[in-house]
């Protein structure tokens, strides 16, 4: 993870909830500068920090916001969407059978195969690399001699905690007071 002193290309703006915590760690809650400015003028957010760069219009100029905080708190108690991406995030972007973490090889695997009555649900779907998925085939993990994975329905807090394991490639210095990653991840 690289910390930038200069504004990143496109002036992305970190979005914080009303409690000054990021709305999301993975993906990191970021707006375009246009979205940030629109919400400043609609009085939905407070500018917490700005870049040195200015945004010009015919009648005014304003500093490009780098961090904004929402005026109204957004709760995180909704149920996460059942998506391939969220399954991979829940499973740490690695194969539950062998631990391989090559994202380009990850697939969606039914623990109990559909041919044996397995359903497409949080509790029966896991991330698996292509070789393990092919090895398992239409069998259960036990029948294939593979470890039995723990597939479960995560809540938003569990997914956000998992997202903290994967910091972005770069962050702006003005964001650092609001983002919390383990020191060992900051390479």
N, C-alpha and C positions, 0 to 999 in steps of 0.2 A: 504494500500500500504506500503510495506516494502522497505527501502533503504539499500542495501547491501554494505559493505565495501570490502568484499572479492569478487573475481570473481565468478559469477554464474556458475553453472555446464555447461560445454560445451563452455564457453567463447563467449556468443552471442555479436554481435557488432552492436551498434546503427548506422543507416545509415542516414546521413543528406544530404539535397539537397545542391546545391552550395551556397545558401543563409544562410546556417547553421540552417535551420528549418528541423524537421523530414519530411521524404517523406510521412509518414502516421502515424497518431496517433492510428487508429484502423483498422486493427491490427497495432501494433507498428512496424515501419520499422526496421527490424533486419535481419542481415545476420549471417551465421555461421562463425566461425573464418577462415575456409578454403576459403569461398567466399571472405571474407575481404582481406586475404593475396593475393589471386589471383588478385584482383582488385588493390591492392597496387603495385604489380609487373607489372601489365599492365598499370600502371600510370593513372588509371581512378579516383582514390581517393587520398585524403590526410589524413594521420592518425592524428586525433585531440587529441586523448587520448589513452593510452594503460593500460592494466592490468599489475600487477607486474610479472605475469607468463610469461615464455618464451616458444616459439615454436621452437623446434629443428629439423634440417634436417642434413643430413650427412656433409654438407659443411658450415652451418651457423646456427645462432640462432637469433630470432627476438622477441621482446615483442608482446604478443597477443593484437591486436587492440581492444579497447573497444568502440571507436567512430571514424567514418570516415566521410568525407565530399566529395561528388561528385565534380569533376572538372567542369562538364557541368550541367547547370540548367535543371531540368526536370519540364515542365509545368504541372499544375494541372487543365487545362481547358477542359480535356476530359470528356465525359459523363460517369457517373458511370454505371457499368454493372447492368442489371436488374437481381438480384439474390435474393433468399430467405434471405440470410444473410444481404444484403444491405437494404431490406425492413425492417427487424428486427432492424437494426441499425438506419434507418430513424425514426422508431417509438419508439426508446429508449428501445428496448428489453422488451417491456411491451404491454399488450393488450390495443388496442385503445378503447375498449368498457368499460372495468371495471378497467383498470389500473394495473391489476395483473402482476407482473414481474417475474414469474417463467419461465425461459427460456425453461426448459424441456417440458412445456405444450404449448409453442407457436406454432401456425399453420399459414398458409397462407390463408387469407379469401378474397373472391371476394365481394366487397361492393354491387355491383349490381350482383346478381348470374348469372353464365354462362347460366343457364336455362332461364333467362330473357334477354339474349343478352349481358350480361356483358363480357367485354374483359379482358384478362390477360395483364395488363399494370400497370405502376406506379400509374396512376390516379384511378385505380379500385382495387388495392390489398393493404391489410393492415395486420398487425400482430394482431392476436387474440388468446386468450387462448382457449383450447379445449372446456371448458364448454360454453363460449360465442359463439363460432363457431357453436356448436351443437344447442344452444338456437336460434340462428339466422336462421339456416337451409337455405332453399331456398328462404328466404324472404329478402327484403331490411331492413336496420337497422330501418327505420321509421316504417315499418310494424311489426317488431319484438319488437317495443317499446324500442329501444336502441338508444344511441346517434349516430348522423351522423358523421362519422370520416372524417378528412381532409386528403385524399390521394393525394400525389403530386410527381412530378418528381424532386428529389433533384439534386443539382449540387455537384461537388466534395468538394467545400468549406463547404457546409452544412453538408455533411457526415463527413468530418474531424472535424468540430466543434462538431458534435454529438459524435464522437469517443472520444473527450477529456473528456466527462462525465464518461468514463469507464477506469480509469487507470489500468495498469496491477498489478498483485499481488506483483511483486517485480521490483525494478529498481536498477541499479548500481549507486553508488555515482557519478561516472564520467559522467553520463548521465544527471544529474539534471540541469545543466546550459542550456540545450537545450530543455527540456520538460516543458510544462506549464499546470498544472492542478490547479483547484480551491483548496484552502487550506482546505475547508470543506470536500473535497473528500479524503484527505490524513488522513486516520484514523489510 
